[in-house]
Amino acid sequence: MSINILKYESDIWKTADLLIGAGIKQSDFPKFMMPFFALLMVESRLIREAKRLKESIGDSDMEDFIEMFQLEGLGYNDYVIRNEKTLKNICKNDKTFDVDFHAYLKAFDPETKYLLGVDKGTEEEKFLDISGISGQLKKKRILFETVQTWSEIDLTPFSNSEITTLEEHIKRKWADISAETAGEQYTPDDIIWLITDIITSKIEDSESFLTLYDPTCGGGNLLFGVEDKIKEKYTRPTKTFGEDWSDSLYALAKIESRFRTDSDIRYGNTLTNISFIEKRFDVIVANPPYGVDWKGYQKDIQNDTTERFVALPSISDGQFLFTQHILYQLADDGLAVVVHNGSTLFSGDAGSGESAIRKHFFDNDWVEAIIQMPTDEFFNTGIYTYLWIFNKNKPVERKDKVMLINASDLFVPLKKSKGKKRKEMSLDNRAEIVKAFTDFKPNDFCKIFDKWHFYYNKQSIMLTNVDVNGKAVEMPIKVTKDGDSIEEKSIKLDVNNILVLDSFKENGMKAINKTEITEYDKTAYSSLAAYFEKYYKAFVNDFDHKDDAFILFDNQDNSYCYDNNAESIQVKDKKQKESFLGNGKIVIKSTFKKASKTKAEHILVTAELTKDLQKDYEIIPFHPVEEQNKQNIADFMAKYVTKPFEYLDNTIGVEINFNKVFYKPEELRHIIEITTDLNDLEKDLANLEKELAI
């Protein structure tokens, strides 16, 4: 089409100037703009469809024509259809405008009025709320000028995709300052084309219906854009399904759906209300919001009974909730293409919700490919984005395989930025990606892995720290009633006198010389309990033997302390003979004991000698055969862990690291080339010195 719809962008910003002059804050601009954009969209569709119908049936009685038009189910407006009176017409006379505009809005059919928000009812959802917005503009004395400016925009020549492009420009202009648009990412045309090319490379043309679904359809640009482009290539009949929770965007998508054959758009929160629970779809496309929390729906999601959610991601980002829903609704032979940011590839440690979700996808072998897109591809974010391609019916040669495509360098720069969108994929760029995807062969920007490549073991272990001689303190062995030998966890020491070293004497305590403390400074503390809570507990319980903060004497007058140099527990007996037990810990604790029938209240001080244990973990490559995986872990531990340890839990995680997979080390220059350059520099310096000397 020779006319570019974006020529109207400046006309739209004229309405923004009116809003600024009326003192309306910029973050509210989309709320004031979208109702009128929708009004133009409806009007243009009605005019176009009326023209089409007249051409198809020829001359007919007006009443017969109107009856036929209404049977089309596209909506209706008597002003537009019978009287051929548009917004532009009623704006020609400012004296009668108020009456005419009110009558114009009331002339729509009930469903269109409901979507536009014409009638003020008791329902909370007003969707576009054009009556409320118009009332506010009338109070500001700019209603006529606003409608007049919008009426100069003629959308009748344009397709849905083109109209959506203009819609994106309205919303993205204010996306950075409008909290209402946080997390929303409009899908640009070049990405829609790429997604469509991927889909058409996997499906066949036939006479059977192809069902398309977008659970976060917004205004419908991705869903309807993919449908339109599939129809450009195939004659296969299609039916679209969509759902969205944004009042204004849902209304736009719903209005558009009425002018399409077989389209079902519903209002609701996909995460808490499945509108199409009984359906499974052939193709699902989605660009769900990312970086947006789901705290407001936490209880509903945690109590979900559909079994959609095998695990829950971080409360701060609900992307993977939508993806799990998508896989739940995807047919057994279905294909899905979902846009995500990079966090879904690697966020969350093994055992986390995100890792468990990735593992679920990989375990079921649903991930066919992941494509890294260039930065600066979307209107209101410059980050890397990724296309996840899910296929529930992979070809045999692709079973248990995952393809990674690094398309970050496949773009052409835009001559003029569109918001943060500075790049786009040309036809050649897209063709190169689709060819790599269909060929299923590795190349410079495409790699193919067994899916197990992305699994890993997170093996938890309990390390026993040892001294310089490789020795740890030994715990006594006790025998249970069943005859099992079990190592004691600690050796209890009877406290006789714990000497506090100089660094702690400034706190006013020279020694802890009793196991039971009953005395305290009554001028500073109201009770023994207060003394314990406010001072003694922290003073004693925060001791660290490795800071050499004390020496402990047991009831045989043996002294124990930690030797920092030897990293060992040093013991001296009564004769001051030294010995080393090995690396260990002396743990001193104090607890407050309330008065009992036999004892007054007191602070009890205890001391124990334990092994110096440290919980740690190792990341170890995974093998799908259990016995081999265990052997891999054992071999790894024998090679890399030198301290004594015990195995704890092993958790299997899944993550994808594009940077690691496609990392290219910087090529170092040859020594001869570097030496030559240095010699040349020395000659230049020598010549410069001669010139300065002259």
ROLOLUM-826016 format. One record per residue (C-alpha): residue in three letters; x, y, z. Coordinates in steps of 0.02 Angstrom, whole numbers, padded with zeros to 5 digits, always signed. Last residue first. Layout:
REM ROLOLUM-826016
alaXYZ/...
//
This chain:
REM ROLOLUM-826016
ile+03337+01025+00824/ala+03329+00917+00980/leu+03140+00903+00961/glu+03159+00834+00785/lys+03289+00709+00841/glu+03178+00652+00986/leu+03032+00629+00864/asn+03140+00522+00749/ala+03188+00410+00896/leu+03006+00398+00949/asp+02952+00347+00774/lys+03091+00216+00767/glu+03038+00147+00935/leu+02857+00140+00876/asp+02907+00044+00720/asn+03004-00080+00827/leu+02851-00104+00938/asp+02739-00133+00786/thr+02860-00264+00719/thr+02867-00351+00888/ile+02676-00360+00894/glu+02666-00435+00720/ile+02804-00561+00760/ile+02716-00609+00922/his+02557-00653+00828/arg+02401-00559+00881/leu+02282-00643+01000/glu+02109-00689+00938/glu+01976-00643+01065/pro+01886-00796+01126/lys+01717-00831+01044/tyr+01577-00876+01162/phe+01425-00949+01075/val+01383-01085+01201/lys+01444-00987+01352/asn+01350-00830+01308/phe+01194-00930+01265/asn+01186-01012+01437/ile+01037-01128+01453/glu+00989-01198+01623/val+00925-01361+01694/gly+00945-01425+01872/ile+00959-01595+01954/thr+00969-01593+02143/asn+01082-01711+02242/asp+01053-01712+02429/leu+01193-01746+02552/tyr+01352-01845+02521/glu+01479-01848+02661/phe+01649-01767+02654/pro+01834-01788+02700/lys+01937-01651+02617/thr+02021-01669+02448/val+01875-01634+02331/tyr+01924-01616+02147/lys+01970-01785+02075/ala+01882-01903+02194/met+01727-01792+02193/phe+01721-01790+02003/asp+01742-01978+01990/ala+01603-02007+02118/ile+01485-01886+02028/asn+01520-01967+01859/gln+01491-02139+01938/lys+01323-02084+02004/asn+01276-02017+01831/gln+01332-02180+01752/glu+01218-02277+01868/glu+01072-02161+01834/val+01085-02156+01645/pro+01039-01978+01593/his+01215-01911+01629/phe+01238-01743+01712/pro+01391-01632+01725/ile+01439-01585+01904/ile+01409-01425+02003/glu+01479-01452+02178/tyr+01400-01407+02344/asp+01452-01350+02517/lys+01405-01372+02698/gln+01552-01348+02815/leu+01592-01453+02967/asp+01723-01415+03099/lys+01703-01571+03204/thr+01635-01541+03376/leu+01695-01498+03552/glu+01555-01439+03664/ala+01536-01307+03799/thr+01388-01262+03908/val+01341-01107+04009/leu+01174-01105+04102/ile+01106-00936+04154/his+01006-00950+04315/glu+00834-00949+04394/ala+00830-01036+04562/lys+00834-01224+04569/thr+00733-01365+04649/lys+00553-01313+04619/ser+00603-01225+04458/ala+00664-01050+04416/lys+00680-01006+04233/lys+00835-01057+04139/phe+00921-00935+04021/thr+01034-01016+03894/ser+01219-00994+03857/lys+01319-01078+03721/ile+01502-01117+03693/val+01552-01213+03537/ile+01731-01271+03519/lys+01761-01318+03340/gly+01877-01443+03257/asn+02037-01466+03159/gly+02149-01598+03236/leu+02170-01658+03415/phe+02337-01574+03441/ser+02444-01607+03593/glu+02542-01498+03712/lys+02610-01546+03882/gln+02571-01413+04010/lys+02586-01536+04156/lys+02400-01514+04191/asp+02360-01554+04010/lys+02374-01436+03863/val+02261-01457+03711/gln+02272-01367+03544/ile+02124-01383+03423/ser+02196-01362+03250/glu+02221-01235+03112/ala+02409-01250+03148/asn+02440-01063+03148/asn+02271-01015+03214/asp+02284-01136+03360/tyr+02110-01156+03432/cys+02104-01174+03619/tyr+02078-01309+03748/ser+02149-01318+03924/asn+02151-01476+04030/asp+02103-01436+04209/gln+02019-01606+04231/asn+01850-01520+04241/asp+01878-01438+04073/phe+01974-01276+04047/leu+01925-01167+03898/ile+02036-01034+03824/phe+01954-00888+03742/ala+01944-00772+03592/asp+02062-00867+03477/asp+01964-00796+03329/lys+01939-00976+03275/his+01850-01010+03438/asp+01712-00891+03387/phe+01614-00814+03529/asp+01443-00746+03475/asn+01351-00855+03601/val+01443-00785+03750/phe+01428-00597+03727/ala+01263-00608+03633/lys+01179-00705+03772/tyr+01260-00603+03912/tyr+01208-00430+03858/lys+01029-00379+03827/glu+00942-00547+03839/phe+01044-00619+03983/tyr+01045-00459+04086/ala+00858-00439+04056/ala+00828-00618+04117/leu+00937-00585+04270/ser+00829-00435+04310/ser+00817-00246+04298/tyr+00989-00224+04224/ala+01121-00087+04246/thr+01115-00055+04433/lys+01080-00239+04467/asp+01245-00291+04390/tyr+01229-00480+04378/glu+01244-00638+04483/thr+01158-00803+04450/ile+01272-00883+04321/glu+01280-01073+04313/thr+01427-01157+04227/lys+01546-01041+04316/asn+01709-00954+04278/ile+01668-00850+04128/ala+01816-00734+04138/lys+01874-00555+04126/met+01711-00475+04075/gly+01695-00287+04061/asn+01681-00270+03872/glu+01859-00205+03868/lys+01914-00378+03920/phe+01864-00446+03750/ser+02024-00411+03654/asp+02127-00461+03805/leu+02074-00644+03806/val+01924-00712+03901/leu+01965-00859+04012/ile+01834-00995+04019/asn+01841-01084+04188/asn+01767-01246+04244/val+01651-01292+04101/asp+01618-01477+04085/leu+01653-01522+03904/lys+01527-01615+03797/ile+01603-01708+03650/ser+01500-01686+03493/lys+01401-01768+03352/glu+01433-01945+03411/glu+01480-02068+03274/ile+01359-02211+03253/ser+01398-02397+03260/asp+01243-02503+03235/gly+01212-02645+03357/asp+01024-02628+03357/lys+01028-02556+03532/thr+01145-02422+03467/val+01335-02424+03481/lys+01423-02259+03514/ile+01581-02198+03430/pro+01672-02051+03506/met+01712-01902+03392/glu+01881-01879+03313/val+01952-01706+03288/ala+02006-01679+03108/lys+02175-01719+03029/gly+02250-01673+02861/asn+02414-01622+02941/val+02383-01438+02911/asp+02215-01455+02998/val+02056-01530+02928/asn+01885-01462+02882/thr+01749-01593+02868/leu+01643-01559+02714/met+01457-01595+02707/ile+01405-01616+02526/ser+01269-01553+02410/gln+01279-01613+02230/lys+01201-01491+02107/asn+01196-01606+01957/tyr+01175-01529+01785/tyr+01056-01533+01638/phe+01083-01425+01483/his+01185-01555+01388/trp+01047-01680+01424/lys+00947-01602+01281/asp+01072-01672+01159/phe+01142-01520+01075/ile+01128-01428+00909/lys+01219-01265+00871/cys+01173-01121+00756/phe+01267-00959+00725/asp+01423-01023+00638/asn+01338-01182+00576/pro+01254-01336+00648/lys+01124-01429+00543/phe+00937-01435+00570/asp+00899-01382+00391/thr+00729-01312+00446/phe+00797-01202+00586/ala+00948-01145+00488/lys+00836-01102+00340/val+00716-01009+00455/ile+00858-00903+00525/glu+00931-00861+00354/ala+00759-00818+00285/arg+00730-00700+00429/asn+00893-00606+00397/asp+00857-00600+00210/leu+00684-00526+00238/ser+00761-00396+00352/met+00763-00409+00540/glu+00744-00244+00629/lys+00852-00130+00733/arg+00836+00033+00830/lys+00679-00005+00930/lys+00696+00096+01090/gly+00560+00217+01036/lys+00551+00195+00849/ser+00727+00240+00793/lys+00754+00317+00622/lys+00859+00241+00484/leu+00833+00073+00566/pro+00987-00037+00580/val+00983-00204+00489/phe+00980-00367+00584/leu+01057-00540+00601/asp+01192-00510+00733/ser+01090-00572+00881/ala+01026-00722+00781/asn+01111-00850+00893/ile+01013-01009+00858/leu+01010-01146+00989/met+00938-01314+00935/val+00882-01442+01062/lys+00885-01630+01035/asp+00794-01766+01132/lys+00697-01811+00975/arg+00750-01707+00826/glu+00782-01850+00705/val+00614-01927+00750/pro+00517-01769+00706/lys+00455-01675+00859/asn+00273-01688+00908/lys+00246-01578+01060/asn+00345-01437+00982/phe+00396-01284+01082/ile+00496-01144+01001/trp+00561-01020+01130/leu+00597-00854+01046/tyr+00720-00751+01146/thr+00743-00568+01190/tyr+00902-00471+01222/ile+00873-00303+01305/gly+00832-00135+01225/thr+00656-00117+01291/asn+00508-00007+01245/phe+00483-00029+01058/phe+00562-00199+01035/glu+00713-00251+00931/asp+00846-00152+01025/thr+00949-00309+01059/pro+00956-00442+00925/met+00855-00603+00948/gln+00918-00763+01029/ile+00825-00912+00957/ile+00778-01063+01061/ala+00737-01227+00976/glu+00639-01389+00992/val+00589-01380+01174/trp+00448-01505+01209/asp+00556-01654+01258/asn+00445-01698+01407/asp+00598-01696+01522/phe+00653-01535+01437/phe+00493-01440+01476/his+00486-01509+01654/lys+00670-01469+01679/arg+00638-01290+01627/ile+00496-01281+01754/ala+00604-01357+01892/ser+00742-01231+01853/glu+00620-01085+01867/gly+00541-01150+02028/ser+00709-01175+02113/gly+00783-01348+02139/ala+00939-01308+02040/asp+00965-01120+02052/gly+00846-00991+01980/ser+00868-00884+01827/phe+00953-00968+01678/leu+00851-00967+01519/thr+00693-00885+01587/ser+00795-00732+01635/gly+00841-00694+01455/asn+00679-00611+01404/his+00538-00713+01332/val+00439-00725+01169/val+00339-00885+01146/val+00319-00991+00989/ala+00205-01141+01010/leu+00176-01295+00901/gly+00045-01430+00927/asp+00045-01618+00901/asp-00019-01657+01076/ala-00120-01495+01072/leu-00056-01346+01171/gln-00166-01288+01316/tyr-00053-01356+01454/leu+00103-01298+01361/ile+00031-01122+01356/his-00015-01126+01541/gln+00163-01175+01582/thr+00224-01030+01476/phe+00107-00907+01562/leu+00172-00958+01733/phe+00349-00950+01663/gln+00334-00765+01629/gly+00271-00724+01805/asp+00419-00624+01870/ser+00437-00553+02047/ile+00351-00699+02136/ser+00493-00810+02077/pro+00434-00959+01977/leu+00302-01086+02031/ala+00315-01271+01990/val+00212-01401+01897/phe+00083-01268+01857/arg-00056-01323+01742/glu-00126-01450+01864/thr-00299-01372+01840/thr-00331-01356+02027/asp-00251-01186+02058/asn-00233-01153+02245/gln-00057-01081+02230/ile-00116-00980+02080/asp-00266-00908+02171/lys-00163-00869+02326/gln-00027-00780+02228/tyr-00141-00675+02117/gly-00088-00503+02181/lys+00091-00563+02203/trp+00107-00602+02018/asp+00257-00489+01987/val+00301-00411+01819/gly+00477-00429+01747/tyr+00401-00505+01593/pro+00235-00481+01507/pro+00185-00624+01391/asn+00230-00619+01206/ala+00126-00763+01146/val+00094-00879+01000/ile+00000-01044+01012/val-00030-01160+00865/asp-00137-01317+00854/phe-00239-01277+01009/arg-00314-01384+01147/lys-00485-01334+01211/glu-00591-01377+01363/ile-00513-01247+01477/phe-00541-01107+01352/ser-00577-00961+01467/ile-00448-01014+01596/asn-00465-00898+01745/thr-00325-00866+01869/leu-00171-00858+01758/thr-00264-00808+01600/asn-00338-00654+01683/gly-00498-00615+01591/tyr-00587-00543+01441/arg-00620-00655+01293/ile-00578-00652+01107/asp-00656-00783+00992/ser-00622-00765+00807/asp-00702-00866+00668/thr-00711-00744+00522/arg-00645-00573+00566/phe-00733-00406+00586/arg-00794-00450+00760/ser-00615-00495+00809/glu-00559-00315+00784/ile-00681-00252+00915/lys-00627-00390+01034/ala-00443-00348+01009/leu-00473-00163+01042/ala-00583-00200+01193/tyr-00453-00320+01264/leu-00321-00186+01245/ser-00426-00058+01338/asp-00477-00168+01483/ser-00310-00255+01505/trp-00338-00435+01564/asp-00318-00522+01396/glu-00381-00677+01307/gly-00367-00744+01132/phe-00434-00873+01011/thr-00414-00869+00823/lys-00490-00985+00693/thr-00405-01027+00531/pro-00453-01100+00362/arg-00306-01164+00258/thr-00280-01066+00098/tyr-00097-01043+00139/lys+00038-00911+00114/glu-00056-00746+00135/lys-00172-00835+00256/ile-00024-00876+00368/lys+00022-00690+00363/asp-00151-00636+00418/glu-00156-00764+00559/val+00016-00713+00623/gly-00035-00529+00626/phe-00201-00572+00709/leu-00116-00656+00855/leu+00032-00537+00866/asn-00069-00376+00846/gly-00215-00433+00952/gly-00236-00280+01063/gly-00165-00376+01210/cys-00161-00561+01162/thr-00093-00632+01323/pro-00164-00808+01306/asp-00134-00808+01117/tyr-00217-00950+01022/leu-00223-01010+00841/thr-00332-01154+00782/leu-00298-01220+00607/phe-00456-01289+00529/ser-00436-01432+00407/glu-00433-01398+00220/ser-00245-01416+00205/asp-00083-01319+00197/glu+00049-01400+00304/ile+00131-01346+00466/lys+00314-01336+00520/ser+00391-01208+00401/thr+00229-01109+00414/ile+00259-01088+00601/ile+00439-01028+00583/asp+00388-00907+00445/thr+00247-00841+00555/ile+00366-00810+00700/leu+00486-00719+00583/trp+00345-00613+00512/ile+00285-00569+00686/ile+00463-00522+00733/asp+00475-00406+00582/asp+00305-00332+00622/pro+00348-00277+00798/thr+00280-00369+00951/tyr+00219-00249+01083/gln+00300-00282+01252/glu+00200-00243+01407/gly+00298-00261+01569/ala+00241-00095+01641/thr+00106-00018+01531/glu-00007+00046+01669/ala+00140+00122+01760/ser+00147+00250+01619/ile+00311+00344+01606/asp+00412+00224+01498/ala+00262+00166+01398/trp+00210+00341+01343/lys+00260+00337+01162/arg+00242+00148+01166/lys+00053+00161+01180/ile+00017+00279+01036/his+00151+00205+00925/glu+00085+00031+00957/glu-00089+00085+00901/leu-00015+00148+00737/thr+00063-00022+00708/thr-00102-00103+00757/ile-00187-00006+00617/glu-00059-00075+00495/ser-00084-00254+00554/asn-00273-00233+00552/ser-00270-00176+00371/phe-00280+00004+00314/pro-00384+00101+00188/thr-00524+00143+00312/leu-00411+00219+00445/asp-00441+00402+00403/ile-00371+00520+00535/glu-00449+00694+00526/ser-00583+00636+00649/trp-00452+00625+00788/thr-00420+00812+00780/gln-00607+00850+00780/val-00634+00734+00927/thr-00501+00826+01029/glu-00558+01001+00976/phe-00737+00959+01024/leu-00690+00885+01192/ile-00568+01023+01242/arg-00669+01123+01370/lys-00583+01038+01520/lys-00755+00989+01583/lys-00789+00920+01409/leu-00628+00821+01416/gln-00682+00741+01579/gly-00853+00697+01508/ser-00772+00624+01352/ile-00662+00513+01460/gly-00814+00450+01557/ser-00914+00420+01399/ile-00767+00336+01312/asp-00742+00214+01454/leu-00622+00102+01355/phe-00661-00053+01459/lys-00797+00005+01579/glu-00771-00147+01689/glu-00836-00112+01865/glu-01015-00146+01817/thr-01148-00028+01882/gly-01178+00052+01716/lys-01117+00205+01623/asp-01161+00179+01443/val-01032+00216+01309/gly-00891+00109+01377/leu-00819+00070+01206/leu-00836-00117+01235/tyr-01014-00103+01302/lys-01065+00017+01165/thr-00997-00107+01038/glu-01098-00246+01120/pro-01259-00144+01126/asp-01257-00086+00943/phe-01194+00089+00910/ala-01315+00235+00888/lys-01287+00296+01067/leu-01112+00354+01021/tyr-01174+00454+00871/ala-01319+00526+00972/his-01198+00595+01102/phe-01084+00661+00964/asp-01232+00743+00874/val-01298+00829+01030/asp-01127+00894+01084/phe-01078+00941+00906/thr-01229+01047+00861/lys-01143+01216+00879/asp-00971+01148+00832/asn-01031+01105+00657/lys-00909+01013+00545/cys-00866+00890+00685/ile-01022+00787+00648/asn-00959+00748+00474/lys-00783+00699+00527/leu-00854+00582+00657/thr-00950+00496+00517/lys-01124+00514+00441/glu-01164+00388+00307/asn-01348+00408+00357/arg-01395+00224+00361/ile-01226+00144+00399/val-01130+00277+00498/tyr-01270+00361+00594/asp-01361+00197+00618/asn-01210+00114+00698/tyr-01191-00075+00690/gly-01084-00219+00749/leu-00998-00349+00642/gly-01128-00486+00664/glu-01154-00508+00476/leu-01341-00516+00515/gln-01334-00330+00550/phe-01276-00296+00374/met-01415-00402+00299/glu-01546-00308+00399/ile-01467-00143+00351/phe-01471-00191+00166/asp-01652-00247+00174/glu-01698-00082+00257/met-01601+00015+00125/asp-01685-00076-00021/ser-01557-00155-00136/asp-01435-00110-00273/gly-01285-00226-00285/ile-01263-00375-00168/ser-01072-00392-00168/glu-01030-00209-00195/lys-01150-00156-00059/leu-01075-00283+00061/arg-00897-00222+00030/lys-00945-00041+00054/ala-01035-00081+00216/glu-00883-00181+00273/arg-00765-00035+00241/ile-00877+00093+00326/leu-00905-00021+00477/arg-00718-00058+00492/ser-00672+00126+00482/glu-00800+00169+00616/val-00739+00034+00733/met-00556+00086+00716/leu-00599+00270+00733/leu-00690+00234+00897/ala-00546+00125+00954/phe-00423+00269+00926/phe-00543+00379+01020/pro-00547+00262+01169/met-00356+00237+01161/met-00308+00420+01179/phe-00371+00474+01350/lys-00313+00318+01443/pro-00150+00319+01343/phe-00118+00499+01401/asp-00135+00461+01588/ser+00054+00451+01621/gln+00068+00620+01534/lys-00028+00715+01666/ile-00183+00809+01608/gly-00162+00998+01631/ala-00280+01049+01491/gly-00135+01115+01386/ile-00049+00946+01401/leu-00207+00858+01342/leu-00223+00974+01191/asp-00040+00943+01146/ala-00073+00756+01157/thr-00215+00777+01033/lys-00088+00856+00914/trp+00021+00703+00948/ile-00110+00598+00859/asp-00101+00710+00706/ser+00089+00688+00703/glu+00067+00498+00700/tyr-00054+00508+00554/lys+00087+00487+00425/leu+00119+00324+00517/ile-00016+00242+00411/asn+00096+00245+00259/ile-00003+00263+00098/ser+00070+00168-00051/met+00000+00000+00000/
//
